């Protein structure tokens, strides 16, 4: 989608292009920061003068939990606080400095995501202009800049996930394992990335004390520099089973598990079963009777007072699990696209879907666009229109139910089916137009190429 524009810019003077784009990046980050500050200040005014608040209701929950922690009480005395105590700890300045502290923290994390997107693309030698446009897709996205300024914590999670990708690309497995264990404790959904991370920690890519070799972006519709043999290498069961216990995999698994269970054990000691249930177990068994984008909401609404059988729980979980396995088996080596399609599928098939979940895959979208052959005009616009149209269609029925009090549950459920179909269609289109590009090159192949050059 973006590489066509990038090819036309290659003829420009490299020094001019570098100066221009570096200034653009600084200007873009500065503009984004100022814009977010203005939105936070506007939100304070709207909260004080208008009936509809700008601030997310969850932010009020975070702030109350932080106030309780600042006074020495358990944050779980605040009903509906269902997050790690780390979040309440980070927002203690809300009770000491100003109530908007958390919004500035989340918005700073939002900007950090933009910086990390550029860093990841530069590691793979994506041209400056493509990096800039990819960063713009995140920083100037209304979904993303409103999430942080309204007081939602998702930008922190997005920033940590991108930092983990940077650590892996730089060969810092120990650091990646630490942050992965921490982010899964903080927000449990990144557990879906465990298997692809384990798969890419292959002895063909990672050797002790040696930085992995990256494949780079090149002109020509996002193709990369590795050979066709390297590009078509896929994981098979024999390869995985015979080399599963590599040093890097064992280290990543042990360190991430120790970090996860250390924080979990500490907070269980401090806050008991309230922490374990609200921060972890609740999210594994959550059934929300209120209307949301999920196709399961209507069934949950009709049977909310009844006990859902084990078979029903298994059937609702099975599609999500199967899709994850298929996507991982196909895209594990090209892990930016793997993470992206995993997240889209996880959200689309989840039992509860809210708008804030979309940010989970929006932060990964800029990482795959330079390798997409999809053109903005018609295909890109059509995909965006289908996705937004299905969402607006759902919101129309949600408005009729929530604000007009009309019995449109069946129509709302059908709108959820349409939204699932739209997500599936867009996901298929993105996969079809993606140029498969494994992030790492085989160390053996790299060594053989060097030996040939020496000869």
URVENHU-V6848 format. One record per backbone hydrogen bond with DSSP energy under -1.0 kcal/mol. CO is the residue of the C=O (numbers start at 0). NH is the residue of the N-H. E is the energy in kcal/mol with one decimal. If there is no record, write none. Layout:
co;nh;e
CO;NH;E
CO;NH;E
This chain:
co;nh;e
1;5;-1.7
2;6;-2.3
3;7;-1.1
8;11;-1.8
12;16;-2.8
13;17;-2.6
14;18;-2.3
15;19;-2.7
16;20;-2.7
17;21;-2.3
18;22;-2.0
19;23;-2.2
20;24;-2.4
21;25;-2.1
22;26;-3.1
23;27;-2.8
24;28;-2.5
25;29;-2.6
26;30;-3.0
27;31;-2.5
28;32;-2.2
29;33;-2.5
30;34;-2.7
31;35;-2.0
32;36;-2.1
33;37;-2.3
34;38;-2.1
35;39;-2.3
36;40;-2.4
37;41;-2.8
38;42;-2.6
39;43;-1.7
40;44;-1.7
41;45;-3.0
42;46;-2.4
43;47;-1.2
44;48;-1.6
45;49;-2.3
55;58;-1.1
56;60;-1.3
57;61;-2.7
58;62;-2.6
59;63;-2.3
60;64;-2.4
61;65;-2.4
62;66;-2.3
63;67;-2.1
64;68;-2.2
65;69;-2.5
66;70;-1.5
67;72;-2.9
68;71;-1.4
73;76;-1.7
74;77;-1.4
77;80;-1.7
83;86;-1.4
84;88;-2.4
85;89;-2.3
86;90;-1.2
88;91;-1.4
90;93;-2.0
91;94;-1.9
92;96;-3.0
92;97;-1.3
97;100;-1.7
99;103;-1.9
100;104;-2.2
101;105;-2.9
102;106;-2.4
103;107;-2.2
104;108;-1.9
105;109;-1.9
106;110;-2.0
107;111;-2.1
108;112;-2.0
109;113;-1.4
110;114;-2.0
111;115;-2.6
112;116;-2.4
113;117;-1.8
114;118;-2.1
115;119;-2.6
116;120;-2.1
117;121;-2.5
118;122;-1.8
120;125;-2.4
121;124;-1.9
123;216;-3.0
126;130;-2.2
127;131;-2.6
128;132;-2.1
129;133;-2.3
130;134;-2.6
131;135;-2.2
132;136;-1.5
134;138;-2.8
135;139;-2.5
137;140;-1.3
140;144;-2.3
141;145;-1.4
143;147;-1.4
144;148;-1.2
145;149;-1.7
146;151;-2.2
149;55;-2.7
152;155;-1.4
153;157;-2.4
154;158;-2.4
155;159;-2.0
156;160;-2.3
157;161;-2.2
158;162;-2.0
159;163;-2.2
160;164;-1.8
161;165;-2.1
162;166;-2.5
163;167;-2.4
164;168;-2.4
165;169;-1.7
166;171;-2.8
167;170;-1.2
170;172;-1.6
171;175;-2.2
172;176;-2.5
173;177;-2.0
174;178;-2.2
175;179;-2.2
176;180;-2.5
177;181;-1.9
178;182;-2.7
179;183;-2.2
180;184;-1.4
181;185;-2.4
182;186;-2.8
186;189;-1.1
187;190;-1.8
188;191;-2.0
189;192;-2.0
190;193;-1.6
192;196;-1.9
193;197;-2.4
194;198;-2.4
195;199;-2.1
196;200;-1.1
199;201;-2.2
201;204;-1.8
201;205;-3.0
203;442;-3.1
206;209;-2.3
212;440;-2.9
222;217;-1.7
226;230;-2.4
227;231;-1.6
229;232;-1.0
235;239;-2.2
236;240;-2.8
237;241;-2.2
238;242;-1.2
243;245;-1.2
245;249;-2.5
246;250;-2.5
247;251;-2.5
248;252;-2.7
249;253;-2.7
250;254;-2.6
251;255;-2.3
252;256;-1.9
253;257;-2.7
254;258;-2.5
255;259;-2.5
256;260;-2.9
257;261;-2.1
258;262;-2.2
259;263;-2.3
260;264;-2.7
261;265;-2.5
262;266;-2.3
263;267;-1.9
264;268;-2.2
265;269;-1.8
266;270;-2.9
267;271;-2.1
271;275;-1.4
272;276;-2.7
273;277;-2.4
274;278;-2.7
275;279;-1.1
275;280;-2.4
276;281;-2.8
280;284;-1.4
295;299;-2.4
296;300;-2.8
297;301;-2.4
298;302;-1.6
308;312;-2.0
309;313;-2.4
310;314;-2.6
311;315;-2.1
312;316;-1.5
313;317;-2.2
316;320;-2.2
317;321;-2.8
318;322;-2.4
319;323;-1.8
320;324;-2.0
321;325;-2.2
322;326;-2.4
323;327;-2.4
324;328;-2.4
325;329;-1.4
326;330;-2.3
327;331;-1.6
332;334;-1.6
332;438;-1.6
333;337;-1.9
334;338;-3.0
335;339;-2.0
336;340;-2.9
337;341;-2.4
338;342;-2.3
339;343;-2.5
340;344;-2.4
341;345;-2.8
342;346;-2.6
343;347;-2.7
344;348;-2.2
346;349;-1.1
352;292;-1.6
353;356;-1.6
354;357;-1.4
356;359;-1.3
357;361;-1.6
358;362;-1.6
360;364;-1.3
364;367;-1.6
364;368;-1.1
367;370;-1.4
368;371;-2.0
370;434;-3.0
374;379;-2.8
375;380;-2.0
377;381;-2.9
378;382;-2.5
379;383;-2.3
380;384;-2.7
381;385;-2.7
382;386;-2.3
383;387;-2.8
384;388;-2.9
385;389;-2.3
386;390;-1.6
387;391;-2.9
388;392;-2.5
389;393;-1.8
390;394;-2.6
391;395;-2.1
392;396;-1.4
393;397;-2.4
394;398;-2.5
395;399;-2.0
396;400;-1.9
397;401;-3.0
398;402;-2.5
398;403;-1.2
399;405;-2.2
405;407;-1.7
407;411;-2.5
408;412;-2.3
409;413;-2.3
410;414;-2.0
411;415;-1.6
412;416;-1.8
413;417;-2.1
414;418;-2.2
415;419;-2.2
416;420;-2.3
417;421;-2.4
418;422;-2.4
419;423;-2.4
420;424;-2.6
421;425;-2.6
422;426;-2.3
423;427;-2.3
424;428;-2.3
425;429;-2.4
426;430;-2.3
427;431;-2.6
428;432;-1.7
432;372;-3.0
438;214;-2.6
441;445;-2.1
442;446;-2.4
443;447;-2.4
444;448;-2.2
445;449;-2.1
446;450;-2.2
447;451;-2.0
448;452;-2.0
449;453;-2.0
450;454;-2.0
